[in-house]
Amino acid sequence: MNRPRRTHAEARAQMREGILRLGNEQLAEVGAAALSVREIARGLGVASSAIYRHVANRDELLTLLIIDAYDDLANSALLAPGSRASHAKQFAMIARNMREWALVHPARWALAYGTPVPGYQAPAEQTNQPGTRVMAVVIGLLASGTLQSGAVPVPGQKLSPVSAALHNELAAGAAEFGITFDPVLGVAALETWSSLIGMISAEVFEQLGPDLALHGAELLDRWITSTIWRFDLNPSAS
């Protein structure tokens, strides 16, 4: 019985799936710097030339894997469109989902948020949009809040004004996300996003040490609670 022939689109999709699968396996086994297109060809049982039609070199393979990591993280972390959960609930769930994804996929998290690969520069036109999907939602949630009056470095001390250069950069980035906010709130939201990445990375990369690493979930939950209070996101709903 003859098997139905695959369409060109089906064959291309299957090859891409194989490249991503074996590329992610390599990523976990040998790290980003040692990725090999030839090894992927060997694993798929095809000539290297067949792979080079999809990824011309290691840098293109890295770009493909980075986009795949960002997309998978976003699909795993973000709530379904139209979710009726409060902003506090959404923020808490996204943060916890990000941590869970990172612990399951440490090599992919490292590729997305870890040390840059020597000699590689991610093409912004391909990676910016997938790379900011989660960031845009988190900052949008935080920007909907209001900084508590006591949420400053030293009690009774006012935060310094945001510089014109930083304000312009924030405004340009916010416009891309469709967000508007007070500059001080915007800086606080960006600081919080960076803090979230740092909290998760500290656990994933075992920077907390073996004892504190056992308490990663609790540490993140405490951070979530304090962040919800800081931005006045209705903590009772978290």
N, C-alpha and C positions, 0 to 999 in steps of 0.2 A: 504494500500500500504506500503510495507516494505521500511524503509529507508536504504540506503547503509551504511554498517558498516565503521567506520573510521579506517584507518590504524593506526598502532602503532605510526608511525612518526607524523601523523596528530593529534592524541590524545595528544601526548607529546607536540607538538607545541601549541596546544590550551591551555593546562594546563600552559605552560610557559607564554603565553600571559596573562592569567588570573592572575598569580602570579605577573607579572610585573605591570599590571593595578592596582590591589588592593594594591600592595606594594607601588606604587607611590602615591596612594590616602592616605594611612597611613602616608607616608613620609610628605605629605603636612598638614595632620591633627594633627599628634602627634609628628612628628620629628623622626630622625633616631634612637635615643637611645631607643625609645619606640616601635619599630617595633615588631610585633608579628606574627609568622608563624601560630599559632593557629587561630588568627583572620582572616587570609587570607583563611584558610581552611573553616572557618565558612561562610565567604563571598561567597565562591565558592560552598558551599553546599556539601563538601566532607569531608571524615575523614582526620584527621591530618596526618595519615600515608601516604595518597596519596600525600600530599605536601612534606613530608619528603623524598620521592623518588627523588625529584627535588632539594630541598634545605634542608640540614640536620639540620640547625639551623639558628639563627638570623644572624650570621656572613656571612654565605653563601648567605643569602637573601640580605644582604648589598652589597656584592660583585656583585651579579647579578644586583642590582639596579644601582651601580656605573658604571658598564660596559655599561648598557643600557643608562645612562645619557651621558656618554662620546660619545657613538656612535650617539645618537640622536643630540647632540650638533654639532658633526663633520658633520653629514649629513645636518644639517640646516645651518651651518656657511660657509663651504667650497664651493668654486665654482666647477662647473663640470670639470672633467679632460679634459685637452686640451684647457681650456679657453684662449682666445687671449687677454684678458684684460691686461693692463700694470701692472707691479708690484705694482705701487702706487694704481691703481684701485682695484686690488685684496686685498691688505692690508686693504684699507678703507672699502671695502665691508665685509670682514671677521670680522673686529672689530665691525662694526655696527650689523652684523648678530648675533655675540656672545652676544652683549648687548640685542638685542631683544629677543633672546632665554632665557637669564637669567631672564628678567623681566616677561616672561610668565611662567617660571618654576623656581621660586626662591628656592624652597625646593631642587630641583635636582641640581641647581647651588651650593647651600650650601653643599650638599653631596659631590660634586666633588671638590669644591675649598674653602669651609668654614672650620669651626672648626672640627678637627678630632673627631670621635665618641669614647668616653671613652671605653677602653678595646678592641677596634677593630684595627687590622692592615691589611690593604688591601694587598692581595697576589700579589707581583710584577709580577709574571709570568702570571697572568691573567689580570691585570689592566694597566700595563705599556704601552702596545701597543695601546689599545684604548685611554688611557689617554694622549698620546702624539701626536695623529693624528693632531690636530689643531696646537699645539705648533710647531711641526716639519715644517708645512707649513709656519707659521708666521715667525719663525726664518730663514727659508730658503729664504723667500722674503727679509727680512732685511739684511741677509748675502750677498745678491746679490748687495747691495748698497755700498756706500763709505761714511764714516763719514765725515761730513763737518768739515773744519778746526776750525770753531768757536763753534762746539758742544762739549764744555768742561765745567766743573763746574764753572771755573773762567776765564774770558777772559785773554788770554796770558799765562795761566797755562797749562802745559802738564800733561796728564794722566800718572800715575805711571805704570811701566811695570806689566804685568800679572804674578803672581807667577807661579812657575813650577807646583805646585800641582793643582792649578786652571786650568792652561793650559792643563794638562793631562786629567783632568776630563772633560773639555770642548771638547777636541779632541775625547775622547771616546764616549761622547754623540752625537757629530756631526757625527761621523762615523756611528752610528746606524741610523741616519737620512739620510745618504748619502750626507752630507754637508761638505764643506771645507771652512774655512775663517781665516782671520787674528785674533789672540787672542783678541786684543783690540776690534775689531768689534764683535767678538763672545760674549764677556762680555756685550757689549752695547746692542746686540740683546736680550740676556737673561734678562738684566735689563728692557728692553722695554716690553718683554712678561710679566714679573712680574708686571710692571706698568699697563699694560692693564687689567690684572686680578684684580688689586687693584682698578682701576677706575670703573670697572663694579660692583665689590663687594661693594664699597662705596655707590653706588646708590641702589643696590638690598637690602642691609642690612640697608638702611636708615641712614648711617653714616654721610651723608652730611647735615642732618637736613631737615625739611619739605619744606623750601623755596628753598634751592639750589637743592633739589631733582627734582624740576620742570624743571631744566635746564640740566638734565643729558645728553640729546642728544647733546646739544650745547657744553657742556664741552668735551664730547668725540670727537666731530668733530674738536674742536680746538686742542685737543691732537693728533688726527690723522694728521692734517695739519703740526703740528710742528715735528712729528715723520717722516713724509715723507720728510720734508726738512732736518732733521738731518741725515737721511740715503741717501739723494740724490736719491730718487726713482721716479724722474720725476713727480714733483708735479702738473704740468699742466694737467696730465691725471687723477687726482683723482676726 
